[in-house]
Amino acid sequence: MVYKINDPKQKSGPILTVDFYFDSGTTSNEAKTEIAKLVRLADNNSELTFTGYQPQFWSFNPTMEEEE
């Protein structure tokens, strides 16, 4: 389900927040690197219209391996 938010003060185009899931041993830096590689695969593809991305939240279970 996608929740829609109407924000008349938004300065840029539409924003869709997407969750990516990783193995439990993956660190936030490793995850950001993997996402950057995925975005680079989309470069110069006219069928893809997003203009950028920004990692914002890292959710992890503190009882699992310690985060860096």
N, CA, C, O and CB atoms as a CASP TS submission, in Angstrom:
PFRMAT TS
TARGET T0000
AUTHOR 0000-0000-0000
METHOD Language model
MODEL 1
PARENT N/A
ATOM      1  N   MET     1       0.834  -1.171   0.000  1.00  0.00           N
ATOM      2  CA  MET     1       0.000   0.000   0.000  1.00  0.00           C
ATOM      3  C   MET     1       0.881   1.238   0.000  1.00  0.00           C
ATOM      4  O   MET     1       1.899   1.272   0.692  1.00  0.00           O
ATOM      5  CB  MET     1      -0.950  -0.004   1.203  1.00  0.00           C
ATOM      6  N   VAL     2       0.514   2.231  -0.748  1.00  0.00           N
ATOM      7  CA  VAL     2       1.231   3.500  -0.783  1.00  0.00           C
ATOM      8  C   VAL     2       0.329   4.571  -0.187  1.00  0.00           C
ATOM      9  O   VAL     2      -0.795   4.774  -0.646  1.00  0.00           O
ATOM     10  CB  VAL     2       1.662   3.871  -2.240  1.00  0.00           C
ATOM     11  N   TYR     3       0.827   5.254   0.837  1.00  0.00           N
ATOM     12  CA  TYR     3       0.090   6.352   1.436  1.00  0.00           C
ATOM     13  C   TYR     3       0.432   7.621   0.671  1.00  0.00           C
ATOM     14  O   TYR     3       1.606   7.909   0.439  1.00  0.00           O
ATOM     15  CB  TYR     3       0.419   6.499   2.953  1.00  0.00           C
ATOM     16  N   LYS     4      -0.575   8.376   0.282  1.00  0.00           N
ATOM     17  CA  LYS     4      -0.364   9.617  -0.458  1.00  0.00           C
ATOM     18  C   LYS     4      -0.448  10.801   0.491  1.00  0.00           C
ATOM     19  O   LYS     4      -1.364  10.892   1.309  1.00  0.00           O
ATOM     20  CB  LYS     4      -1.395   9.763  -1.598  1.00  0.00           C
ATOM     21  N   ILE     5       0.512  11.703   0.375  1.00  0.00           N
ATOM     22  CA  ILE     5       0.571  12.886   1.220  1.00  0.00           C
ATOM     23  C   ILE     5       0.521  14.113   0.315  1.00  0.00           C
ATOM     24  O   ILE     5       1.335  14.244  -0.599  1.00  0.00           O
ATOM     25  CB  ILE     5       1.862  12.888   2.112  1.00  0.00           C
ATOM     26  N   ASN     6      -0.408  14.991   0.558  1.00  0.00           N
ATOM     27  CA  ASN     6      -0.526  16.234  -0.195  1.00  0.00           C
ATOM     28  C   ASN     6       0.267  17.294   0.559  1.00  0.00           C
ATOM     29  O   ASN     6      -0.095  17.655   1.679  1.00  0.00           O
ATOM     30  CB  ASN     6      -2.034  16.664  -0.383  1.00  0.00           C
ATOM     31  N   ASP     7       1.349  17.800  -0.043  1.00  0.00           N
ATOM     32  CA  ASP     7       2.202  18.793   0.609  1.00  0.00           C
ATOM     33  C   ASP     7       2.357  20.002  -0.300  1.00  0.00           C
ATOM     34  O   ASP     7       3.220  20.001  -1.177  1.00  0.00           O
ATOM     35  CB  ASP     7       3.588  18.192   0.960  1.00  0.00           C
ATOM     36  N   PRO     8       1.535  21.042  -0.110  1.00  0.00           N
ATOM     37  CA  PRO     8       1.609  22.220  -0.971  1.00  0.00           C
ATOM     38  C   PRO     8       2.924  22.987  -0.836  1.00  0.00           C
ATOM     39  O   PRO     8       3.223  23.830  -1.682  1.00  0.00           O
ATOM     40  CB  PRO     8       0.463  23.141  -0.663  1.00  0.00           C
ATOM     41  N   LYS     9       3.717  22.718   0.204  1.00  0.00           N
ATOM     42  CA  LYS     9       4.999  23.415   0.406  1.00  0.00           C
ATOM     43  C   LYS     9       6.181  22.641  -0.167  1.00  0.00           C
ATOM     44  O   LYS     9       7.321  23.092  -0.061  1.00  0.00           O
ATOM     45  CB  LYS     9       5.229  23.662   1.889  1.00  0.00           C
ATOM     46  N   GLN    10       5.929  21.493  -0.767  1.00  0.00           N
ATOM     47  CA  GLN    10       7.010  20.679  -1.335  1.00  0.00           C
ATOM     48  C   GLN    10       7.677  21.434  -2.473  1.00  0.00           C
ATOM     49  O   GLN    10       7.003  21.924  -3.380  1.00  0.00           O
ATOM     50  CB  GLN    10       6.472  19.312  -1.834  1.00  0.00           C
ATOM     51  N   LYS    11       9.006  21.527  -2.425  1.00  0.00           N
ATOM     52  CA  LYS    11       9.763  22.338  -3.389  1.00  0.00           C
ATOM     53  C   LYS    11      10.158  21.589  -4.647  1.00  0.00           C
ATOM     54  O   LYS    11      10.447  22.215  -5.667  1.00  0.00           O
ATOM     55  CB  LYS    11      10.996  22.871  -2.739  1.00  0.00           C
ATOM     56  N   SER    12      10.177  20.254  -4.601  1.00  0.00           N
ATOM     57  CA  SER    12      10.605  19.488  -5.774  1.00  0.00           C
ATOM     58  C   SER    12       9.435  18.674  -6.310  1.00  0.00           C
ATOM     59  O   SER    12       8.310  18.789  -5.823  1.00  0.00           O
ATOM     60  CB  SER    12      11.798  18.559  -5.424  1.00  0.00           C
ATOM     61  N   GLY    13       9.708  17.854  -7.314  1.00  0.00           N
ATOM     62  CA  GLY    13       8.688  17.001  -7.904  1.00  0.00           C
ATOM     63  C   GLY    13       8.208  15.944  -6.935  1.00  0.00           C
ATOM     64  O   GLY    13       8.613  15.947  -5.772  1.00  0.00           O
ATOM     65  N   PRO    14       7.361  15.048  -7.381  1.00  0.00           N
ATOM     66  CA  PRO    14       6.827  14.000  -6.505  1.00  0.00           C
ATOM     67  C   PRO    14       7.935  13.138  -5.916  1.00  0.00           C
ATOM     68  O   PRO    14       8.961  12.900  -6.554  1.00  0.00           O
ATOM     69  CB  PRO    14       5.844  13.123  -7.271  1.00  0.00           C
ATOM     70  N   ILE    15       7.715  12.679  -4.704  1.00  0.00           N
ATOM     71  CA  ILE    15       8.667  11.810  -4.009  1.00  0.00           C
ATOM     72  C   ILE    15       7.950  10.533  -3.607  1.00  0.00           C
ATOM     73  O   ILE    15       6.869  10.582  -3.020  1.00  0.00           O
ATOM     74  CB  ILE    15       9.282  12.521  -2.758  1.00  0.00           C
ATOM     75  N   LEU    16       8.543   9.399  -3.919  1.00  0.00           N
ATOM     76  CA  LEU    16       8.031   8.105  -3.486  1.00  0.00           C
ATOM     77  C   LEU    16       9.104   7.461  -2.616  1.00  0.00           C
ATOM     78  O   LEU    16      10.233   7.266  -3.066  1.00  0.00           O
ATOM     79  CB  LEU    16       7.655   7.189  -4.712  1.00  0.00           C
ATOM     80  N   THR    17       8.770   7.137  -1.403  1.00  0.00           N
ATOM     81  CA  THR    17       9.702   6.470  -0.502  1.00  0.00           C
ATOM     82  C   THR    17       9.581   4.962  -0.690  1.00  0.00           C
ATOM     83  O   THR    17       8.480   4.413  -0.701  1.00  0.00           O
ATOM     84  CB  THR    17       9.432   6.869   0.978  1.00  0.00           C
ATOM     85  N   VAL    18      10.734   4.295  -0.839  1.00  0.00           N
ATOM     86  CA  VAL    18      10.771   2.861  -1.108  1.00  0.00           C
ATOM     87  C   VAL    18      11.637   2.186  -0.058  1.00  0.00           C
ATOM     88  O   VAL    18      12.692   2.706   0.306  1.00  0.00           O
ATOM     89  CB  VAL    18      11.308   2.569  -2.537  1.00  0.00           C
ATOM     90  N   ASP    19      11.201   1.037   0.430  1.00  0.00           N
ATOM     91  CA  ASP    19      11.999   0.255   1.374  1.00  0.00           C
ATOM     92  C   ASP    19      12.781  -0.810   0.622  1.00  0.00           C
ATOM     93  O   ASP    19      12.235  -1.490  -0.247  1.00  0.00           O
ATOM     94  CB  ASP    19      11.100  -0.392   2.455  1.00  0.00           C
ATOM     95  N   PHE    20      14.060  -0.958   0.954  1.00  0.00           N
ATOM     96  CA  PHE    20      14.895  -2.051   0.465  1.00  0.00           C
ATOM     97  C   PHE    20      15.184  -2.944   1.663  1.00  0.00           C
ATOM     98  O   PHE    20      15.325  -2.448   2.781  1.00  0.00           O
ATOM     99  CB  PHE    20      16.232  -1.523  -0.210  1.00  0.00           C
ATOM    100  N   TYR    21      15.274  -4.248   1.450  1.00  0.00           N
ATOM    101  CA  TYR    21      15.536  -5.197   2.528  1.00  0.00           C
ATOM    102  C   TYR    21      16.855  -5.905   2.248  1.00  0.00           C
ATOM    103  O   TYR    21      17.159  -6.241   1.104  1.00  0.00           O
ATOM    104  CB  TYR    21      14.373  -6.225   2.669  1.00  0.00           C
ATOM    105  N   PHE    22      17.641  -6.129   3.313  1.00  0.00           N
ATOM    106  CA  PHE    22      18.966  -6.721   3.189  1.00  0.00           C
ATOM    107  C   PHE    22      19.120  -7.861   4.185  1.00  0.00           C
ATOM    108  O   PHE    22      18.351  -7.975   5.140  1.00  0.00           O
ATOM    109  CB  PHE    22      20.061  -5.661   3.407  1.00  0.00           C
ATOM    110  N   ASP    23      20.129  -8.710   3.951  1.00  0.00           N
ATOM    111  CA  ASP    23      20.451  -9.780   4.896  1.00  0.00           C
ATOM    112  C   ASP    23      20.843  -9.159   6.239  1.00  0.00           C
ATOM    113  O   ASP    23      21.288  -8.013   6.292  1.00  0.00           O
ATOM    114  CB  ASP    23      21.601 -10.686   4.346  1.00  0.00           C
ATOM    115  N   SER    24      20.677  -9.908   7.299  1.00  0.00           N
ATOM    116  CA  SER    24      20.912  -9.375   8.646  1.00  0.00           C
ATOM    117  C   SER    24      22.349  -8.921   8.881  1.00  0.00           C
ATOM    118  O   SER    24      22.575  -8.057   9.728  1.00  0.00           O
ATOM    119  CB  SER    24      20.551 -10.415   9.669  1.00  0.00           C
ATOM    120  N   GLY    25      23.319  -9.464   8.172  1.00  0.00           N
ATOM    121  CA  GLY    25      24.708  -9.073   8.370  1.00  0.00           C
ATOM    122  C   GLY    25      25.132  -7.835   7.595  1.00  0.00           C
ATOM    123  O   GLY    25      26.282  -7.408   7.703  1.00  0.00           O
ATOM    124  N   THR    26      24.229  -7.251   6.819  1.00  0.00           N
ATOM    125  CA  THR    26      24.554  -6.093   5.997  1.00  0.00           C
ATOM    126  C   THR    26      24.587  -4.832   6.849  1.00  0.00           C
ATOM    127  O   THR    26      23.674  -4.589   7.638  1.00  0.00           O
ATOM    128  CB  THR    26      23.541  -5.940   4.854  1.00  0.00           C
ATOM    129  N   THR    27      25.641  -4.025   6.693  1.00  0.00           N
ATOM    130  CA  THR    27      25.722  -2.749   7.418  1.00  0.00           C
ATOM    131  C   THR    27      25.029  -1.663   6.603  1.00  0.00           C
ATOM    132  O   THR    27      24.727  -1.859   5.426  1.00  0.00           O
ATOM    133  CB  THR    27      27.206  -2.357   7.703  1.00  0.00           C
ATOM    134  N   SER    28      24.780  -0.525   7.229  1.00  0.00           N
ATOM    135  CA  SER    28      24.139   0.572   6.506  1.00  0.00           C
ATOM    136  C   SER    28      25.036   1.081   5.376  1.00  0.00           C
ATOM    137  O   SER    28      24.531   1.454   4.317  1.00  0.00           O
ATOM    138  CB  SER    28      23.799   1.720   7.469  1.00  0.00           C
ATOM    139  N   ASN    29      26.348   1.104   5.580  1.00  0.00           N
ATOM    140  CA  ASN    29      27.250   1.545   4.504  1.00  0.00           C
ATOM    141  C   ASN    29      27.227   0.580   3.324  1.00  0.00           C
ATOM    142  O   ASN    29      27.242   1.008   2.170  1.00  0.00           O
ATOM    143  CB  ASN    29      28.683   1.684   5.032  1.00  0.00           C
ATOM    144  N   GLU    30      27.191  -0.712   3.606  1.00  0.00           N
ATOM    145  CA  GLU    30      27.099  -1.707   2.537  1.00  0.00           C
ATOM    146  C   GLU    30      25.781  -1.555   1.780  1.00  0.00           C
ATOM    147  O   GLU    30      25.752  -1.642   0.552  1.00  0.00           O
ATOM    148  CB  GLU    30      27.225  -3.136   3.111  1.00  0.00           C
ATOM    149  N   ALA    31      24.700  -1.328   2.509  1.00  0.00           N
ATOM    150  CA  ALA    31      23.394  -1.161   1.874  1.00  0.00           C
ATOM    151  C   ALA    31      23.377   0.075   0.975  1.00  0.00           C
ATOM    152  O   ALA    31      22.871   0.019  -0.146  1.00  0.00           O
ATOM    153  CB  ALA    31      22.292  -1.055   2.939  1.00  0.00           C
ATOM    154  N   LYS    32      23.928   1.190   1.460  1.00  0.00           N
ATOM    155  CA  LYS    32      23.973   2.419   0.649  1.00  0.00           C
ATOM    156  C   LYS    32      24.810   2.204  -0.609  1.00  0.00           C
ATOM    157  O   LYS    32      24.470   2.718  -1.675  1.00  0.00           O
ATOM    158  CB  LYS    32      24.548   3.594   1.472  1.00  0.00           C
ATOM    159  N   THR    33      25.896   1.453  -0.491  1.00  0.00           N
ATOM    160  CA  THR    33      26.739   1.148  -1.651  1.00  0.00           C
ATOM    161  C   THR    33      25.972   0.312  -2.670  1.00  0.00           C
ATOM    162  O   THR    33      26.046   0.575  -3.870  1.00  0.00           O
ATOM    163  CB  THR    33      28.017   0.408  -1.212  1.00  0.00           C
ATOM    164  N   GLU    34      25.235  -0.696  -2.197  1.00  0.00           N
ATOM    165  CA  GLU    34      24.454  -1.533  -3.103  1.00  0.00           C
ATOM    166  C   GLU    34      23.380  -0.721  -3.823  1.00  0.00           C
ATOM    167  O   GLU    34      23.163  -0.903  -5.021  1.00  0.00           O
ATOM    168  CB  GLU    34      23.811  -2.687  -2.335  1.00  0.00           C
ATOM    169  N   ILE    35      22.714   0.166  -3.103  1.00  0.00           N
ATOM    170  CA  ILE    35      21.681   0.996  -3.723  1.00  0.00           C
ATOM    171  C   ILE    35      22.299   1.931  -4.754  1.00  0.00           C
ATOM    172  O   ILE    35      21.723   2.137  -5.822  1.00  0.00           O
ATOM    173  CB  ILE    35      20.922   1.805  -2.657  1.00  0.00           C
ATOM    174  N   ALA    36      23.461   2.498  -4.449  1.00  0.00           N
ATOM    175  CA  ALA    36      24.146   3.364  -5.411  1.00  0.00           C
ATOM    176  C   ALA    36      24.482   2.595  -6.691  1.00  0.00           C
ATOM    177  O   ALA    36      24.352   3.133  -7.791  1.00  0.00           O
ATOM    178  CB  ALA    36      25.429   3.950  -4.790  1.00  0.00           C
ATOM    179  N   LYS    37      24.914   1.335  -6.547  1.00  0.00           N
ATOM    180  CA  LYS    37      25.201   0.505  -7.726  1.00  0.00           C
ATOM    181  C   LYS    37      23.932   0.265  -8.531  1.00  0.00           C
ATOM    182  O   LYS    37      23.958   0.307  -9.761  1.00  0.00           O
ATOM    183  CB  LYS    37      25.826  -0.842  -7.308  1.00  0.00           C
ATOM    184  N   LEU    38      22.836   0.015  -7.852  1.00  0.00           N
ATOM    185  CA  LEU    38      21.556  -0.199  -8.521  1.00  0.00           C
ATOM    186  C   LEU    38      21.139   1.046  -9.301  1.00  0.00           C
ATOM    187  O   LEU    38      20.664   0.942 -10.433  1.00  0.00           O
ATOM    188  CB  LEU    38      20.470  -0.575  -7.499  1.00  0.00           C
ATOM    189  N   VAL    39      21.312   2.205  -8.708  1.00  0.00           N
ATOM    190  CA  VAL    39      20.959   3.460  -9.382  1.00  0.00           C
ATOM    191  C   VAL    39      21.849   3.675 -10.602  1.00  0.00           C
ATOM    192  O   VAL    39      21.372   4.135 -11.640  1.00  0.00           O
ATOM    193  CB  VAL    39      21.084   4.657  -8.410  1.00  0.00           C
ATOM    194  N   ARG    40      23.131   3.348 -10.491  1.00  0.00           N
ATOM    195  CA  ARG    40      24.038   3.505 -11.642  1.00  0.00           C
ATOM    196  C   ARG    40      23.619   2.625 -12.811  1.00  0.00           C
ATOM    197  O   ARG    40      23.829   2.993 -13.967  1.00  0.00           O
ATOM    198  CB  ARG    40      25.477   3.170 -11.238  1.00  0.00           C
ATOM    199  N   LEU    41      23.023   1.458 -12.523  1.00  0.00           N
ATOM    200  CA  LEU    41      22.531   0.588 -13.592  1.00  0.00           C
ATOM    201  C   LEU    41      21.421   1.277 -14.389  1.00  0.00           C
ATOM    202  O   LEU    41      21.194   0.954 -15.555  1.00  0.00           O
ATOM    203  CB  LEU    41      22.019  -0.742 -13.009  1.00  0.00           C
ATOM    204  N   ALA    42      20.740   2.217 -13.759  1.00  0.00           N
ATOM    205  CA  ALA    42      19.632   2.926 -14.407  1.00  0.00           C
ATOM    206  C   ALA    42      20.102   4.149 -15.199  1.00  0.00           C
ATOM    207  O   ALA    42      19.330   4.711 -15.976  1.00  0.00           O
ATOM    208  CB  ALA    42      18.613   3.357 -13.363  1.00  0.00           C
ATOM    209  N   ASP    43      21.351   4.565 -15.013  1.00  0.00           N
ATOM    210  CA  ASP    43      21.865   5.739 -15.735  1.00  0.00           C
ATOM    211  C   ASP    43      21.722   5.570 -17.242  1.00  0.00           C
ATOM    212  O   ASP    43      21.920   4.482 -17.782  1.00  0.00           O
ATOM    213  CB  ASP    43      23.337   5.985 -15.377  1.00  0.00           C
ATOM    214  N   ASN    44      21.379   6.653 -17.901  1.00  0.00           N
ATOM    215  CA  ASN    44      21.249   6.702 -19.362  1.00  0.00           C
ATOM    216  C   ASN    44      20.175   5.764 -19.902  1.00  0.00           C
ATOM    217  O   ASN    44      20.243   5.348 -21.059  1.00  0.00           O
ATOM    218  CB  ASN    44      22.570   6.362 -20.001  1.00  0.00           C
ATOM    219  N   ASN    45      19.195   5.432 -19.087  1.00  0.00           N
ATOM    220  CA  ASN    45      18.067   4.624 -19.544  1.00  0.00           C
ATOM    221  C   ASN    45      16.858   5.555 -19.615  1.00  0.00           C
ATOM    222  O   ASN    45      16.315   5.967 -18.590  1.00  0.00           O
ATOM    223  CB  ASN    45      17.799   3.387 -18.584  1.00  0.00           C
ATOM    224  N   SER    46      16.453   5.874 -20.823  1.00  0.00           N
ATOM    225  CA  SER    46      15.372   6.844 -21.008  1.00  0.00           C
ATOM    226  C   SER    46      14.018   6.329 -20.514  1.00  0.00           C
ATOM    227  O   SER    46      13.081   7.117 -20.377  1.00  0.00           O
ATOM    228  CB  SER    46      15.267   7.215 -22.470  1.00  0.00           C
ATOM    229  N   GLU    47      13.894   5.037 -20.246  1.00  0.00           N
ATOM    230  CA  GLU    47      12.640   4.489 -19.732  1.00  0.00           C
ATOM    231  C   GLU    47      12.474   4.749 -18.237  1.00  0.00           C
ATOM    232  O   GLU    47      11.375   4.590 -17.705  1.00  0.00           O
ATOM    233  CB  GLU    47      12.573   2.994 -20.006  1.00  0.00           C
ATOM    234  N   LEU    48      13.541   5.145 -17.557  1.00  0.00           N
ATOM    235  CA  LEU    48      13.498   5.417 -16.120  1.00  0.00           C
ATOM    236  C   LEU    48      13.576   6.922 -15.907  1.00  0.00           C
ATOM    237  O   LEU    48      14.483   7.579 -16.418  1.00  0.00           O
ATOM    238  CB  LEU    48      14.657   4.688 -15.370  1.00  0.00           C
ATOM    239  N   THR    49      12.631   7.464 -15.156  1.00  0.00           N
ATOM    240  CA  THR    49      12.516   8.919 -15.072  1.00  0.00           C
ATOM    241  C   THR    49      12.869   9.518 -13.721  1.00  0.00           C
ATOM    242  O   THR    49      12.746  10.730 -13.547  1.00  0.00           O
ATOM    243  CB  THR    49      11.143   9.314 -15.414  1.00  0.00           C
ATOM    244  N   PHE    50      13.308   8.704 -12.747  1.00  0.00           N
ATOM    245  CA  PHE    50      13.647   9.334 -11.472  1.00  0.00           C
ATOM    246  C   PHE    50      14.923  10.142 -11.610  1.00  0.00           C
ATOM    247  O   PHE    50      15.775   9.829 -12.442  1.00  0.00           O
ATOM    248  CB  PHE    50      13.801   8.279 -10.363  1.00  0.00           C
ATOM    249  N   THR    51      15.057  11.183 -10.796  1.00  0.00           N
ATOM    250  CA  THR    51      16.167  12.118 -10.945  1.00  0.00           C
ATOM    251  C   THR    51      17.198  12.034  -9.822  1.00  0.00           C
ATOM    252  O   THR    51      18.239  12.687  -9.899  1.00  0.00           O
ATOM    253  CB  THR    51      15.636  13.510 -11.023  1.00  0.00           C
ATOM    254  N   GLY    52      16.933  11.254  -8.793  1.00  0.00           N
ATOM    255  CA  GLY    52      17.896  11.130  -7.707  1.00  0.00           C
ATOM    256  C   GLY    52      17.340  10.286  -6.588  1.00  0.00           C
ATOM    257  O   GLY    52      16.213   9.796  -6.662  1.00  0.00           O
ATOM    258  N   TYR    53      18.141  10.118  -5.546  1.00  0.00           N
ATOM    259  CA  TYR    53      17.698   9.363  -4.373  1.00  0.00           C
ATOM    260  C   TYR    53      18.440   9.887  -3.156  1.00  0.00           C
ATOM    261  O   TYR    53      19.489  10.520  -3.276  1.00  0.00           O
ATOM    262  CB  TYR    53      17.940   7.829  -4.556  1.00  0.00           C
ATOM    263  N   GLN    54      17.879   9.616  -1.978  1.00  0.00           N
ATOM    264  CA  GLN    54      18.490  10.052  -0.727  1.00  0.00           C
ATOM    265  C   GLN    54      18.182   9.034   0.373  1.00  0.00           C
ATOM    266  O   GLN    54      17.039   8.956   0.825  1.00  0.00           O
ATOM    267  CB  GLN    54      17.981  11.466  -0.328  1.00  0.00           C
ATOM    268  N   PRO    55      19.174   8.249   0.817  1.00  0.00           N
ATOM    269  CA  PRO    55      18.933   7.356   1.952  1.00  0.00           C
ATOM    270  C   PRO    55      18.603   8.194   3.191  1.00  0.00           C
ATOM    271  O   PRO    55      19.278   9.183   3.478  1.00  0.00           O
ATOM    272  CB  PRO    55      20.173   6.440   2.215  1.00  0.00           C
ATOM    273  N   GLN    56      17.555   7.786   3.923  1.00  0.00           N
ATOM    274  CA  GLN    56      17.157   8.586   5.086  1.00  0.00           C
ATOM    275  C   GLN    56      17.023   7.798   6.378  1.00  0.00           C
ATOM    276  O   GLN    56      17.390   8.304   7.439  1.00  0.00           O
ATOM    277  CB  GLN    56      15.867   9.258   4.802  1.00  0.00           C
ATOM    278  N   PHE    57      16.517   6.595   6.323  1.00  0.00           N
ATOM    279  CA  PHE    57      16.294   5.823   7.538  1.00  0.00           C
ATOM    280  C   PHE    57      16.974   4.466   7.422  1.00  0.00           C
ATOM    281  O   PHE    57      16.969   3.843   6.360  1.00  0.00           O
ATOM    282  CB  PHE    57      14.786   5.653   7.809  1.00  0.00           C
ATOM    283  N   TRP    58      17.557   4.018   8.524  1.00  0.00           N
ATOM    284  CA  TRP    58      18.137   2.677   8.596  1.00  0.00           C
ATOM    285  C   TRP    58      17.492   1.997   9.787  1.00  0.00           C
ATOM    286  O   TRP    58      17.710   2.396  10.931  1.00  0.00           O
ATOM    287  CB  TRP    58      19.718   2.712   8.726  1.00  0.00           C
ATOM    288  N   SER    59      16.712   0.989   9.525  1.00  0.00           N
ATOM    289  CA  SER    59      16.001   0.279  10.582  1.00  0.00           C
ATOM    290  C   SER    59      16.699  -1.043  10.824  1.00  0.00           C
ATOM    291  O   SER    59      16.921  -1.810   9.887  1.00  0.00           O
ATOM    292  CB  SER    59      14.506   0.060  10.215  1.00  0.00           C
ATOM    293  N   PHE    60      17.053  -1.321  12.090  1.00  0.00           N
ATOM    294  CA  PHE    60      17.728  -2.576  12.398  1.00  0.00           C
ATOM    295  C   PHE    60      17.305  -3.057  13.777  1.00  0.00           C
ATOM    296  O   PHE    60      16.837  -2.277  14.607  1.00  0.00           O
ATOM    297  CB  PHE    60      19.263  -2.409  12.326  1.00  0.00           C
ATOM    298  N   ASN    61      17.476  -4.332  14.004  1.00  0.00           N
ATOM    299  CA  ASN    61      17.129  -4.950  15.273  1.00  0.00           C
ATOM    300  C   ASN    61      18.351  -4.872  16.187  1.00  0.00           C
ATOM    301  O   ASN    61      19.377  -5.477  15.877  1.00  0.00           O
ATOM    302  CB  ASN    61      16.659  -6.432  15.074  1.00  0.00           C
ATOM    303  N   PRO    62      18.272  -4.146  17.301  1.00  0.00           N
ATOM    304  CA  PRO    62      19.454  -3.992  18.171  1.00  0.00           C
ATOM    305  C   PRO    62      19.881  -5.279  18.866  1.00  0.00           C
ATOM    306  O   PRO    62      20.983  -5.340  19.412  1.00  0.00           O
ATOM    307  CB  PRO    62      19.178  -2.946  19.215  1.00  0.00           C
ATOM    308  N   THR    63      19.038  -6.307  18.859  1.00  0.00           N
ATOM    309  CA  THR    63      19.438  -7.579  19.472  1.00  0.00           C
ATOM    310  C   THR    63      20.230  -8.443  18.503  1.00  0.00           C
ATOM    311  O   THR    63      20.797  -9.462  18.897  1.00  0.00           O
ATOM    312  CB  THR    63      18.210  -8.343  19.958  1.00  0.00           C
ATOM    313  N   MET    64      20.271  -8.043  17.239  1.00  0.00           N
ATOM    314  CA  MET    64      21.062  -8.765  16.253  1.00  0.00           C
ATOM    315  C   MET    64      22.482  -8.204  16.281  1.00  0.00           C
ATOM    316  O   MET    64      22.888  -7.609  17.279  1.00  0.00           O
ATOM    317  CB  MET    64      20.434  -8.650  14.823  1.00  0.00           C
ATOM    318  N   GLU    65      23.233  -8.384  15.212  1.00  0.00           N
ATOM    319  CA  GLU    65      24.598  -7.874  15.163  1.00  0.00           C
ATOM    320  C   GLU    65      24.614  -6.362  15.362  1.00  0.00           C
ATOM    321  O   GLU    65      23.695  -5.658  14.943  1.00  0.00           O
ATOM    322  CB  GLU    65      25.263  -8.244  13.830  1.00  0.00           C
ATOM    323  N   GLU    66      25.663  -5.879  16.002  1.00  0.00           N
ATOM    324  CA  GLU    66      25.763  -4.461  16.279  1.00  0.00           C
ATOM    325  C   GLU    66      25.994  -3.670  14.993  1.00  0.00           C
ATOM    326  O   GLU    66      26.772  -4.083  14.133  1.00  0.00           O
ATOM    327  CB  GLU    66      26.885  -4.194  17.277  1.00  0.00           C
ATOM    328  N   GLU    67      25.318  -2.540  14.871  1.00  0.00           N
ATOM    329  CA  GLU    67      25.478  -1.651  13.712  1.00  0.00           C
ATOM    330  C   GLU    67      26.775  -0.893  13.853  1.00  0.00           C
ATOM    331  O   GLU    67      27.206  -0.609  14.971  1.00  0.00           O
ATOM    332  CB  GLU    67      24.281  -0.667  13.579  1.00  0.00           C
ATOM    333  N   GLU    68      27.424  -0.550  12.716  1.00  0.00           N
ATOM    334  CA  GLU    68      28.712   0.143  12.757  1.00  0.00           C
ATOM    335  C   GLU    68      28.625   1.502  13.418  1.00  0.00           C
ATOM    336  O   GLU    68      29.632   2.202  13.524  1.00  0.00           O
ATOM    337  CB  GLU    68      29.255   0.300  11.367  1.00  0.00           C
TER
END
